[in-house]
């Protein structure tokens, strides 16, 4: 299309916006924001667009092809650099001119001519006759002849929009869309975080607040309109930033919520997230309330804001962080939950044995009804009669949820912030706690068992997963869960009968008849004195362990009484009972009642009688009253074992003169060394291993050759032999050779589990692969003996166990070693293994590599061996090898190596 020469000065600019089919707004090339002007196209008139009704005014409709003309220009010009002329005729208030699209003014496209050619506008034929007008009339006549655009004999069905200027029920509209992306065109930018848009193709006109952010806005005058005379720092810059990228651009919108009849949502553009870009430039702040509605991307917004803060850009030019820096092991650690305090605090035992109290970051447990903070935000003192756990609705449910999920479990802890001591409240370490990848606080909030703390916008002391917490709370509120429920509020009528003998007497018959009763350990006062909650009877009781005498711990001074020191091993007994059963579900059997209303009886945790366990550990002795009990024999045997090992309170115990003499002899007894050369043939998943005496190798080969020859000459008939448990038979191994085997289990599906007695392998095979073994081959004893390594234990973690056994296999499997028997574990010899060439202790080497733990053996003859092993363990711990990579992982209940599951 040819471009005629113009007598007016050609200027350059960028099209900011298309107002209608015959007018545009052009901004300059320089400045931020640059100056702008509205330009109307000369010699043409476009169909008029519908205008939004004001007040009670009538709604205007599109003239046919008005929107198509506007869209033709928008898609062609918005954001493009153009050439244009501009003149203001005498007595006119508007500027008129021509817009050319293209880099070279001489070959650029004349937009006015393009509009006329498409039949989207009319030519003003009454205008002053010029060559330009003549050219437009010629093009219009051609468009009419071709029936283009508005000159078509039948208007296109979409030539007039059906505009919905308002949405009757915005909330239902959002729910109906269900988070789906909707195509839209941004029509107006009110400020950096608020726009107006048309949702297409249905033409809903909406005002949208961008989720998760807020830009500086304009102050409003008395009429509620932006006051242009009042400057707000960075408001113009933020608005220009968004206009430059989104105004009249095709985008997708995800509607997420409603605020004062304005929609809240996310704008999706191929070039990136505008909210994230604004935050990175320091032109916006994160907003908690709207971020909670976002389906995804909240973490990116937080990261973008943090980036701007670090660079101190624009809004953050004077920013100073309010949170202390936490690094290393103080920031992240792994621990075991030993106690839950109400609904937001935990006691966690770290690998080094210390116990830390931590709080779940950014959440509050259920609050007491009617207890409202004053104007300064301070809560009135709580009534002394109230029991928070039972009397505050949902507090018990919150505590129980955490107790059942966490007690005794390992959790990952990330310290988010440390809340300083204030108003007689101590310092709080606030953390994000996860278990199996689940954020505990988020799970609690999602069930309505906690609420999220609202912070000042500039307060950085908050959970690292704060947005997930807000989203979880929004769902809980919508579902009316927990504290957000309006009905079915829990009411726990718990009777406290601790120390009340009259009440206790009324409950005693019920508890005695019930035999074993389920309970929850709420508090441990000493090794044998506990406070229990009995759900079935909905009561709190003080419970004393029967049949034992347990030392008491130290007692603090109360009510003017002086503090008292504890008895020997009282604190250790208290700690043992606490770690064993605090907040655990237990079973009790009540036998009697003392004169002050304390119940006496037996308590089981995981089917372990706690009275017996305390005696077995040397923390308690058998009380004479136990003689009348059915558990008396268990208690006496446990006490004898503790005395024999001189555990804890029995450390100096000597029974008689013969025992004294034995102890003295034990002091001088040396460890016996009697090496046997063996070859290890099999290692089990429990860490046991099987070995053959090397000197018997020739005899074994001869026996195997005879067995194979026998079955080659006289092959067994499949199915002729029916194996029975404990039979010694012949069985085909994977190499299709016959070996001696012992039947360990006969299964119903025709399979049997066999153990190859000369090698230590185990296998499940079909009975057709078993045959009767001639008696001539049963006289030889099994050539493989089962052993376990002495003075070592496996770690508790399953992954570390696999790794330890893997390294053990690589060191000894199918290799010759020197074996020395040290003692027995049941019927299994516990041995040390050394290499045949360098006499290096293989067990010690595995300990030094951080693959095994040292077992505390008390035999004097093994003391040097155990001390050598402990030195190797210290070295592995210092270098953080394998099981020590996260620090000290030893626990009191480490299982013995080889004490098979």
DRENKEGU-33956 format. One record per residue (C-alpha): residue in one letter; x, y, z. Coordinates in steps of 0.05 Angstrom, whole numbers. Layout:
N
 r     px     py     pz
 a      X      Y      Z
...
***
This chain:
901
 r     px     py     pz
 x      0      0      0
 x     32     66    -21
 x     43    120     30
 x     31    192      6
 x     76    247     29
 x     53    292     86
 x     62    365     95
 x     60    357    170
 x    120    340    214
 x    128    266    225
 x    139    246    297
 x    155    179    331
 x    123    147    391
 x     97     82    421
 x     23     64    421
 x      3     56    494
 x    -71     43    484
 x   -127     40    432
 x   -187     80    457
 x   -233     62    398
 x   -231     44    325
 x   -209    115    306
 x   -167    139    365
 x   -103    118    401
 x    -60    142    459
 x     13    150    441
 x     69    159    491
 x    138    189    479
 x    202    149    472
 x    236    180    532
 x    218    187    606
 x    191    140    658
 x    134    150    651
 x    140    190    586
 x     90    243    564
 x     30    217    525
 x    -24    246    479
 x    -90    222    449
 x    -93    222    373
 x   -156    216    331
 x   -150    191    260
 x   -164    244    207
 x   -221    238    156
 x   -254    176    186
 x   -304    158    241
 x   -309     89    274
 x   -371     56    304
 x   -378     76    377
 x   -360     27    433
 x   -407     15    490
 x   -393     56    552
 x   -398     30    623
 x   -462     56    655
 x   -452    109    709
 x   -499    110    769
 x   -570     94    747
 x   -555    112    675
 x   -577     67    619
 x   -528     17    591
 x   -500     36    522
 x   -491    -17    469
 x   -436    -27    418
 x   -450     -2    348
 x   -438    -59    299
 x   -364    -71    286
 x   -341    -22    339
 x   -305    -77    378
 x   -276   -108    316
 x   -248    -40    295
 x   -218    -31    365
 x   -189   -101    365
 x   -160    -92    295
 x   -120    -32    320
 x   -102    -63    388
 x    -72   -125    359
 x    -34    -86    307
 x     -9    -25    346
 x     -6    -34    422
 x     67    -32    444
 x     92    -17    374
 x    136     42    354
 x    100     84    301
 x    106    148    260
 x     49    198    266
 x     26    268    249
 x    -14    312    296
 x    -52    377    286
 x   -106    412    325
 x   -156    447    278
 x   -180    516    297
 x   -233    515    352
 x   -221    440    363
 x   -203    406    429
 x   -173    343    399
 x   -112    328    358
 x   -121    293    290
 x    -70    258    247
 x    -45    196    213
 x     -8    136    243
 x     43     97    203
 x     69     29    224
 x    139     10    203
 x    211     27    212
 x    218     66    147
 x    169    124    141
 x    169    119     65
 x    146     47     64
 x    107     44    129
 x     34     20    132
 x    -19     75    135
 x    -65     51    190
 x   -123     96    168
 x   -122     65     99
 x   -119     -5    129
 x   -181      9    172
 x   -220     35    111
 x   -197    -24     68
 x   -224    -73    120
 x   -292    -38    122
 x   -285    -23    196
 x   -295     54    192
 x   -331    106    150
 x   -297    161    111
 x   -318    233    127
 x   -334    252     55
 x   -355    323     76
 x   -283    338     97
 x   -239    385     57
 x   -221    353     -9
 x   -149    330     -9
 x   -110    275    -45
 x   -110    237     21
 x   -187    241     25
 x   -194    219    -47
 x   -151    159    -33
 x   -195    140     27
 x   -259    147    -13
 x   -230    102    -66
 x   -213     49    -14
 x   -281     54     19
 x   -317     44    -47
 x   -275    -19    -58
 x   -292    -45     12
 x   -367    -32     -1
 x   -363    -69    -67
 x   -329   -128    -33
 x   -379   -128     25
 x   -324   -123     76
 x   -335   -109    150
 x   -393    -62    165
 x   -410    -61     91
 x   -430   -135     91
 x   -501   -149     71
 x   -512   -188    136
 x   -474   -166    198
 x   -428   -219    229
 x   -460   -251    291
 x   -402   -227    335
 x   -402   -156    310
 x   -436   -132    374
 x   -413   -154    443
 x   -460   -177    498
 x   -424   -142    556
 x   -436   -161    629
 x   -414    -98    666
 x   -424   -132    733
 x   -427   -202    763
 x   -488   -216    806
 x   -454   -265    853
 x   -378   -258    849
 x   -364   -313    899
 x   -406   -364    861
 x   -373   -341    796
 x   -304   -356    825
 x   -326   -424    850
 x   -358   -441    783
 x   -292   -428    746
 x   -257   -472    796
 x   -187   -443    787
 x   -187   -451    712
 x   -150   -403    667
 x   -194   -352    631
 x   -172   -312    571
 x   -175   -237    581
 x   -155   -168    555
 x   -129   -116    605
 x   -170    -53    593
 x   -145     -5    647
 x    -90     -2    700
 x   -116     33    761
 x    -52     24    800
 x      6    -26    799
 x    -35    -82    830
 x   -106    -66    808
 x   -132    -72    736
 x   -197    -75    698
 x   -205   -129    645
 x   -254   -162    597
 x   -259   -238    604
 x   -268   -264    534
 x   -306   -289    497
 x   -363   -277    546
 x   -344   -204    559
 x   -350   -202    634
 x   -321   -135    656
 x   -284   -143    723
 x   -239   -105    770
 x   -181   -149    790
 x   -134   -143    849
 x    -71   -182    836
 x    -63   -238    887
 x     -6   -236    936
 x     18   -165    926
 x      1    -92    937
 x     33    -34    901
 x     34     39    925
 x    -34     68    906
 x    -63    137    897
 x    -97    175    952
 x   -170    189    939
 x   -205    256    941
 x   -273    272    971
 x   -307    242    910
 x   -270    176    917
 x   -227    189    855
 x   -150    188    853
 x   -123    255    879
 x    -70    272    827
 x    -46    330    869
 x    -21    284    924
 x     42    246    906
 x     52    175    932
 x    124    151    924
 x    132     97    870
 x     57     96    853
 x     68    126    784
 x    128     82    771
 x     90     19    790
 x     30     37    747
 x     75     53    688
 x    112    -13    698
 x     47    -52    692
 x     18    -10    635
 x     81    -21    595
 x     74    -97    600
 x      0   -112    606
 x    -45    -55    583
 x    -89    -81    526
 x    -48   -145    522
 x    -77   -215    516
 x    -68   -251    582
 x    -98   -308    622
 x   -129   -297    690
 x   -141   -346    747
 x   -196   -319    793
 x   -181   -340    865
 x   -226   -300    911
 x   -268   -238    921
 x   -255   -175    963
 x   -309   -121    968
 x   -340   -145    901
 x   -272   -139    868
 x   -241   -203    843
 x   -174   -227    869
 x   -132   -269    822
 x    -67   -283    785
 x    -49   -255    717
 x    -12   -304    672
 x     28   -275    614
 x     76   -313    568
 x    132   -265    588
 x    127   -280    663
 x     88   -266    726
 x     76   -191    734
 x     69   -198    810
 x    137   -231    815
 x    168   -177    770
 x    139   -120    811
 x    166   -151    875
 x    236   -161    846
 x    238    -87    826
 x    217    -66    896
 x    152    -36    869
 x    105    -80    910
 x    100   -116    977
 x     74   -185    992
 x      5   -185   1022
 x    -13   -243   1067
 x    -89   -243   1062
 x    -92   -249    986
 x    -31   -295    981
 x    -71   -346   1020
 x   -119   -353    961
 x    -64   -369    910
 x    -64   -439    882
 x     12   -438    871
 x     72   -392    865
 x     69   -360    934
 x    140   -383    950
 x    166   -349    887
 x    134   -283    908
 x    166   -287    977
 x    233   -302    945
 x    225   -243    897
 x    209   -196    955
 x    269   -222    994
 x    313   -207    934
 x    289   -135    931
 x    298   -128   1006
 x    370   -153   1001
 x    385   -102    947
 x    345    -47    983
 x    307    -29    920
 x    255     27    920
 x    203     10    974
 x    258    -26   1012
 x    311     29   1009
 x    311     36   1085
 x    298    -37   1100
 x    329    -69   1162
 x    316   -143   1177
 x    281   -156   1244
 x    299   -230   1249
 x    365   -255   1278
 x    410   -298   1234
 x    410   -372   1251
 x    461   -418   1220
 x    486   -490   1217
 x    462   -542   1267
 x    422   -489   1303
 x    380   -477   1240
 x    365   -549   1221
 x    367   -612   1263
 x    334   -680   1272
 x    304   -701   1338
 x    255   -747   1373
 x    191   -718   1401
 x    185   -736   1475
 x    128   -691   1497
 x     72   -648   1468
 x     52   -585   1506
 x    -20   -566   1492
 x    -28   -552   1417
 x     33   -513   1395
 x     96   -534   1432
 x    140   -596   1433
 x    198   -623   1472
 x    248   -654   1424
 x    307   -698   1443
 x    367   -684   1398
 x    419   -737   1378
 x    468   -711   1431
 x    417   -726   1486
 x    395   -655   1502
 x    321   -638   1503
 x    297   -573   1471
 x    229   -540   1477
 x    206   -513   1410
 x    142   -479   1386
 x    107   -489   1320
 x    121   -424   1282
 x     65   -375   1265
 x      7   -413   1295
 x    -36   -407   1358
 x    -70   -464   1393
 x   -145   -460   1406
 x   -161   -401   1451
 x   -203   -395   1513
 x   -274   -369   1498
 x   -286   -299   1524
 x   -212   -285   1538
 x   -201   -225   1493
 x   -138   -182   1488
 x   -142   -109   1511
 x   -126    -48   1468
 x    -51    -60   1477
 x    -59   -133   1454
 x    -48   -163   1523
 x    -90   -221   1547
 x   -120   -218   1618
 x    -93   -270   1667
 x   -123   -339   1660
 x   -168   -365   1716
 x   -131   -413   1763
 x   -190   -461   1760
 x   -187   -471   1685
 x   -151   -533   1658
 x   -131   -510   1587
 x   -123   -580   1559
 x   -194   -602   1577
 x   -233   -537   1587
 x   -213   -499   1523
 x   -253   -526   1464
 x   -210   -563   1413
 x   -146   -559   1456
 x   -150   -633   1474
 x   -163   -652   1402
 x   -102   -611   1380
 x    -58   -642   1433
 x    -83   -712   1416
 x    -71   -702   1342
 x      2   -683   1355
 x     12   -737   1408
 x    -13   -793   1363
 x     28   -769   1304
 x     93   -749   1337
 x    108   -780   1405
 x    169   -824   1399
 x    178   -806   1325
 x    237   -773   1292
 x    222   -705   1261
 x    260   -654   1220
 x    263   -585   1253
 x    279   -519   1218
 x    285   -459   1264
 x    248   -401   1231
 x    257   -347   1284
 x    269   -335   1358
 x    216   -294   1393
 x    247   -250   1447
 x    224   -254   1519
 x    166   -206   1532
 x    114   -191   1587
 x    140   -245   1634
 x    139   -296   1577
 x    205   -330   1563
 x    242   -331   1497
 x    210   -378   1445
 x    246   -418   1391
 x    195   -422   1335
 x    204   -476   1283
 x    175   -512   1223
 x    170   -586   1241
 x    161   -639   1187
 x    152   -715   1191
 x    154   -757   1128
 x    151   -693   1087
 x     88   -667   1122
 x     88   -598   1154
 x     59   -611   1223
 x     34   -540   1234
 x      0   -539   1165
 x    -34   -606   1180
 x    -58   -578   1247
 x    -85   -514   1216
 x   -119   -552   1159
 x   -159   -592   1211
 x   -181   -528   1246
 x   -140   -546   1308
 x    -98   -482   1306
 x   -102   -412   1276
 x    -50   -372   1239
 x    -19   -311   1271
 x    -28   -246   1232
 x     35   -203   1228
 x     52   -132   1210
 x     70   -128   1137
 x    143   -111   1154
 x    151   -166   1206
 x    199   -220   1180
 x    193   -264   1241
 x    146   -316   1213
 x    144   -388   1189
 x    184   -405   1127
 x    119   -437   1102
 x     73   -381   1123
 x     34   -379   1058
 x     18   -453   1062
 x     -8   -441   1132
 x    -54   -385   1108
 x    -80   -429   1050
 x    -93   -486   1099
 x   -131   -439   1145
 x   -173   -413   1088
 x   -195   -484   1071
 x   -210   -500   1143
 x   -253   -437   1150
 x   -290   -454   1086
 x   -303   -525   1111
 x   -319   -500   1182
 x   -271   -548   1214
 x   -248   -548   1286
 x   -245   -479   1318
 x   -282   -451   1257
 x   -342   -496   1268
 x   -408   -465   1291
 x   -436   -528   1322
 x   -415   -594   1353
 x   -364   -558   1397
 x   -329   -611   1440
 x   -339   -608   1515
 x   -294   -652   1557
 x   -323   -665   1626
 x   -260   -693   1658
 x   -262   -711   1732
 x   -196   -701   1770
 x   -195   -751   1827
 x   -120   -746   1842
 x   -111   -744   1917
 x   -186   -746   1930
 x   -197   -811   1968
 x   -273   -806   1970
 x   -279   -798   1894
 x   -225   -851   1883
 x   -265   -902   1924
 x   -326   -894   1878
 x   -283   -908   1816
 x   -243   -965   1846
 x   -295  -1021   1834
 x   -304  -1002   1761
 x   -229  -1002   1748
 x   -217  -1067   1785
 x   -272  -1103   1746
 x   -246  -1077   1680
 x   -180  -1116   1689
 x   -136  -1082   1636
 x   -157  -1010   1621
 x   -128   -963   1568
 x    -98   -898   1593
 x    -53   -840   1571
 x      7   -820   1613
 x     -1   -745   1624
 x     55   -733   1675
 x    112   -772   1707
 x    128   -750   1779
 x    179   -804   1794
 x    201   -871   1768
 x    140   -905   1797
 x     89   -848   1805
 x     49   -825   1745
 x    -11   -783   1728
 x    -59   -817   1680
 x   -119   -798   1638
 x   -168   -855   1631
 x   -212   -840   1570
 x   -264   -894   1585
 x   -280   -863   1653
 x   -261   -792   1631
 x   -220   -781   1694
 x   -150   -762   1717
 x   -116   -806   1769
 x    -50   -813   1805
 x    -23   -883   1793
 x     32   -919   1833
 x     68   -979   1803
 x     56  -1041   1844
 x    106  -1092   1870
 x    168  -1047   1871
 x    205   -997   1913
 x    233   -942   1869
 x    280   -885   1893
 x    248   -817   1890
 x    279   -758   1854
 x    295   -688   1880
 x    235   -645   1898
 x    232   -569   1891
 x    211   -527   1950
 x    136   -511   1946
 x     91   -469   1991
 x    148   -447   2035
 x    174   -519   2044
 x    249   -529   2032
 x    272   -569   1972
 x    293   -641   1984
 x    349   -679   1951
 x    333   -741   1912
 x    354   -812   1930
 x    409   -847   1891
 x    386   -865   1821
 x    320   -829   1833
 x    332   -781   1775
 x    354   -837   1730
 x    291   -877   1746
 x    248   -816   1732
 x    282   -804   1665
 x    275   -878   1646
 x    200   -879   1660
 x    190   -811   1627
 x    226   -832   1563
 x    190   -899   1563
 x    118   -877   1570
 x    105   -802   1576
 x     44   -785   1534
 x     43   -856   1508
 x    -19   -901   1507
 x    -12   -954   1561
 x    -53  -1008   1595
 x    -64  -1010   1670
 x    -91  -1061   1719
 x   -115  -1030   1784
 x   -108  -1074   1846
 x   -117  -1027   1905
 x   -120   -957   1932
 x    -76   -922   1983
 x   -105   -879   2039
 x    -96   -813   2002
 x   -133   -835   1939
 x    -75   -860   1894
 x    -89   -922   1853
 x    -38   -979   1857
 x    -28  -1031   1804
 x      9  -1053   1742
 x     24  -1015   1678
 x     43  -1042   1609
 x     75  -1003   1552
 x     80  -1043   1487
 x     64  -1105   1528
 x    124  -1092   1574
 x    108  -1091   1649
 x    140  -1025   1672
 x    150  -1051   1743
 x    190  -1110   1716
 x    229  -1064   1668
 x    250  -1017   1724
 x    274  -1075   1766
 x    310  -1106   1707
 x    347  -1040   1695
 x    368  -1036   1768
 x    326   -974   1781
 x    279  -1008   1830
 x    277  -1067   1879
 x    222  -1117   1892
 x    175  -1096   1948
 x    150  -1149   1997
 x     78  -1137   1975
 x     96  -1166   1907
 x     95  -1237   1937
 x     20  -1239   1931
 x     23  -1219   1857
 x     22  -1263   1796
 x     82  -1223   1771
 x    126  -1240   1831
 x    169  -1291   1794
 x    182  -1242   1736
 x    202  -1189   1787
 x    249  -1234   1826
 x    282  -1260   1762
 x    291  -1189   1738
 x    322  -1168   1804
 x    370  -1227   1804
 x    392  -1210   1733
 x    403  -1137   1753
 x    444  -1158   1814
 x    485  -1206   1772
 x    502  -1150   1724
 x    509  -1100   1781
 x    465  -1050   1745
 x    454   -981   1774
 x    431   -987   1846
 x    464  -1056   1849
 x    532  -1031   1823
 x    566  -1048   1890
 x    523  -1109   1904
 x    559  -1171   1931
 x    517  -1232   1950
 x    567  -1274   1990
 x    640  -1292   2000
 x    641  -1338   1940
 x    616  -1280   1896
 x    671  -1236   1925
 x    722  -1289   1906
 x    693  -1295   1836
 x    697  -1220   1826
 x    770  -1220   1848
 x    786  -1277   1801
 x    750  -1241   1744
 x    797  -1182   1753
 x    858  -1224   1733
 x    826  -1270   1682
 x    854  -1256   1614
 x    820  -1261   1548
 x    833  -1329   1516
 x    856  -1331   1444
 x    846  -1396   1405
 x    842  -1379   1331
 x    807  -1424   1281
 x    816  -1412   1207
 x    747  -1409   1173
 x    716  -1387   1108
 x    651  -1346   1112
 x    597  -1375   1066
 x    534  -1334   1081
 x    512  -1270   1116
 x    440  -1260   1139
 x    399  -1196   1139
 x    405  -1194   1215
 x    481  -1193   1211
 x    492  -1266   1231
 x    542  -1304   1188
 x    558  -1376   1173
 x    629  -1403   1168
 x    663  -1469   1152
 x    728  -1494   1183
 x    780  -1490   1128
 x    813  -1555   1150
 x    748  -1592   1138
 x    742  -1567   1066
 x    767  -1631   1035
 x    718  -1674   1075
 x    661  -1628   1053
 x    680  -1632    980
 x    683  -1707    985
 x    614  -1710   1017
 x    584  -1665    964
 x    614  -1706    908
 x    585  -1770    937
 x    516  -1739    944
 x    515  -1714    872
 x    540  -1781    846
 x    486  -1816    885
 x    431  -1773    855
 x    461  -1778    785
 x    460  -1853    787
 x    393  -1858    824
 x    355  -1794    806
 x    296  -1784    854
 x    225  -1788    829
 x    193  -1718    835
 x    138  -1717    888
 x    159  -1785    917
 x    185  -1751    981
 x    140  -1710   1027
 x    183  -1664   1070
 x    166  -1651   1143
 x    190  -1597   1190
 x    260  -1610   1219
 x    275  -1665   1167
 x    346  -1670   1141
 x    338  -1680   1067
 x    370  -1667   1000
 x    349  -1603    964
 x    366  -1573    896
 x    398  -1505    901
 x    396  -1451    846
 x    456  -1484    810
 x    414  -1548    801
 x    461  -1586    847
 x    439  -1628    908
 x    459  -1606    978
 x    442  -1627   1049
 x    385  -1584   1078
 x    341  -1579   1139
 x    266  -1566   1129
 x    247  -1505   1171
 x    175  -1494   1148
 x    124  -1530   1104
 x     77  -1483   1068
 x      7  -1499   1043
 x     22  -1480    971
 x     69  -1538    960
 x    132  -1499    978
 x    181  -1510   1035
 x    232  -1465   1069
 x    299  -1501   1074
 x    366  -1485   1106
 x    429  -1513   1073
 x    465  -1538   1134
 x    535  -1540   1104
 x    534  -1469   1077
 x    483  -1428   1115
 x    439  -1408   1057
 x    363  -1406   1063
 x    314  -1413   1007
 x    240  -1427    992
 x    232  -1482    940
 x    179  -1529    913
 x    173  -1597    946
 x    190  -1629    878
 x    261  -1603    888
 x    268  -1642    954
 x    288  -1715    961
 x    301  -1765   1017
 x    374  -1764   1038
 x    406  -1832   1046
 x    425  -1846   1118
 x    498  -1853   1099
 x    500  -1778   1087
 x    468  -1756   1152
 x    523  -1778   1200
 x    568  -1718   1185
 x    553  -1657   1228
 x    535  -1593   1191
 x    597  -1561   1163
 x    570  -1489   1170
 x    566  -1458   1240
 x    525  -1396   1256
 x    563  -1338   1289
 x    555  -1265   1308
 x    608  -1211   1317
 x    626  -1198   1390
 x    622  -1132   1428
 x    586  -1093   1373
 x    514  -1073   1358
 x    477  -1051   1296
 x    450   -980   1289
 x    374   -973   1294
 x    362   -939   1227
 x    342   -990   1172
 x    384   -954   1119
 x    446   -955   1163
 x    434  -1029   1179
 x    434  -1046   1104
 x    498  -1006   1094
 x    533  -1039   1154
 x    516  -1110   1130
 x    537  -1092   1059
 x    606  -1071   1083
 x    611  -1132   1128
 x    596  -1176   1068
 x    650  -1143   1026
 x    700  -1155   1082
 x    687  -1228   1100
 x    641  -1264   1051
 x    676  -1321   1014
 x    741  -1303   1048
 x    786  -1339   1097
 x    792  -1307   1166
 x    816  -1325   1236
 x    758  -1334   1285
 x    761  -1332   1361
 x    700  -1347   1406
 x    692  -1294   1460
 x    624  -1312   1492
 x    555  -1336   1471
 x    490  -1300   1457
 x    440  -1354   1474
 x    466  -1413   1435
 x    502  -1372   1382
 x    578  -1360   1392
 x    598  -1287   1392
 x    667  -1282   1359
 x    721  -1235   1336
 x    748  -1241   1264
 x    818  -1222   1242
 x    850  -1223   1173
 x    898  -1281   1157
 x    952  -1237   1129
 x    956  -1175   1175
 x    917  -1200   1236
 x    873  -1137   1232
 x    810  -1140   1273
 x    752  -1137   1222
 x    700  -1115   1274
 x    745  -1058   1298
 x    755  -1036   1226
 x    680  -1032   1214
 x    672   -991   1278
 x    727   -944   1256
 x    691   -934   1190
 x    627   -914   1227
 x    588   -976   1208
 x    578  -1009   1276
 x    568   -988   1348
 x    605  -1014   1409
 x    567  -1058   1459
 x    580  -1045   1532
 x    606  -1112   1556
 x    623  -1116   1631
 x    668  -1178   1630
 x    737  -1159   1656
 x    771  -1205   1606
 x    740  -1164   1550
 x    756  -1095   1578
 x    817  -1084   1534
 x    780  -1107   1472
 x    720  -1062   1488
 x    766  -1002   1503
 x    801  -1011   1436
 x    733  -1014   1401
 x    711   -951   1438
 x    773   -913   1415
 x    756   -933   1343
 x    684   -910   1354
 x    707   -842   1380
 x    750   -833   1317
 x    691   -850   1272
 x    646   -802   1310
 x    697   -746   1306
 x    705   -755   1231
 x    629   -763   1222
 x    636   -827   1183
 x    572   -861   1159
 x    524   -869   1218
 x    556   -810   1253
 x    546   -762   1194
 x    493   -723   1233
 x    525   -728   1302
 x    516   -777   1360
 x    460   -826   1343
 x    467   -875   1401
 x    405   -891   1440
 x    393   -928   1505
 x    355   -984   1470
 x    405  -1000   1415
 x    393  -1072   1396
 x    449  -1122   1401
 x    484  -1141   1337
 x    455  -1208   1316
 x    399  -1209   1367
 x    354  -1226   1309
 x    286  -1196   1296
***
